[in-house]
């Protein structure tokens, strides 16, 4: 349950700390006093959309803090996964709103909206005018029925939804396969031509063109290379005045010098090694020069090969690497097309099998829905009788439809509040008071069937009076025995049932302010008297006292 709400610089509130109790928490105040601010703040702390307009004029930021007492749910794993400190039974949720950002925290740790959404589903159910509109729309009725009977077929429905998602994925794959199968014969022939053209080229590697260009450079300059390397050889190892001949004289001199000074031994050894290396270079130059031929045939072959490779590069991407990548892409496309016929047959068989299984599960769910639709219809109708709609008839209509994410059922709530009228869609109920009581009936039944601690009603008493008000008040009291209830009301009878009574007052002096008080004793009697009679007088005071002692 919600133990405490703190607001700071929020709309018209400077600072507020409200402590709530179990049972029935009633909020009253004059029209326009700002009663909904408290409910809106609780709603906002769990909301993803927050406007900076909630920041009090003249302030930099606003903050909302809610303390929840948790005695039902084990959140240890959830908190550990999100790095949140466990404070025992207390959960402190804060939201800070500035002009440029909104930050949410649980027990001091920054959290995302999904986590707040999951906590809201566990702890708080807010019934507002927006939710009334939602309840009236037929597309939400199937979810309400499924929620009521979740313990019976909820797991089966979850399995169905998971299987249906896979079924949709297969349908998408089938559509893609059929689109591929519509490829024209000319497109297939062109793909094959491209593949064959690249295959026949027999590209050796992505760098084949670079290697051939290097070889071509050598062949085109064969005579010059032969001349240059031959000249180098004769300079090193010629008959007269060669480098090796001069080095032989130096070697003799060093040998003689070493005999006088042994320290020259290493230097002489290094010189000998250098001479031997030069002899090897000389031999290599001689071999290179002698073996270098002006191979015109090889020259022509390379030029033709490079012409072919350049043609492929021009058509398929500019480099041999891109040519080879396109080759693989063309092969994949052709394989997909050739495989598509068989693939379509396999997919169609799988889809047929999955559809049959889905229809089987959907039929089981549908039978359960019909059974529990009758149960829920009776419960709501009985609850409406308690809420002073004794002639009301309520029915959950289930009609068949094609396979869908929710099964094979169209679900719609129908009602007749007068014995002379036929059942018609809930959305066509004209009276605001009737709508309020229908919503309360539904909420009461669902609240008894879930584990949510706190149920909030924002002006559920709209359009009712007399005995209907008393029946709504009694229903609130009954519901508050198992849940913490918040109610904003203008009805004295409902307010008199409060376990804790909050009064909201707006003052307008130097600036507009909203303040919240807990009413007890005479102050509470006066507030209820004012609700009952519009003014506080002896008669309204006595009536208020009678309500409080009833």
Buried (B, 14 or more C-beta within 10 A) or exposed (E): BBBBBBBBBBBBBBEBEBEBBBBBBBBBBBEEBBBBBBBBBBBBBBBEEBEEEBBBEEEEBBBBBBBBBBEEEEBEEBBEEBEBEEBEEEBBBBBBBBEEEBEBBBBEEEBEEEBBEEBBEBBBBBBBEEBBEBBBEBEBBBEBBBEBBBEBBBEBBEEBEEBBEEBEEBBEBBEBBBEBBEBEEEEBEEBEEBBEBBEEBEBEEBEBBEEBEEEBEBBBBBEEBBEEBBEBBBBBBBEEEBBBEEBEEEBEEBEEEBEEEEEBEEEBEEBBEEBEEBBEBBEEBBEBBEEBEEEEEBBEEBBEBBEBBEEBBEEBBEBBBBBBBBBEBBBEBBEBBEBBEEBBEEBBEBBEEBBEEBBEBBEBBBEBBBEBBEEBBEBBBBBBBBBBBEEBBBBBBBEEEEBEEBBBBBBBBBBBBEEEEEEEBBBEBEBEBBBBBBBBBBBBBBBEBBEBBBBBBBBBBBEBEEEBBBBBBBBBBEBBEEBBBBBBBBBBBBBBBBBBBBBBBBEEEEEEBBBBBBBEEEEBBBBBBBBBBEEBEEEBBEBBBEBBEE
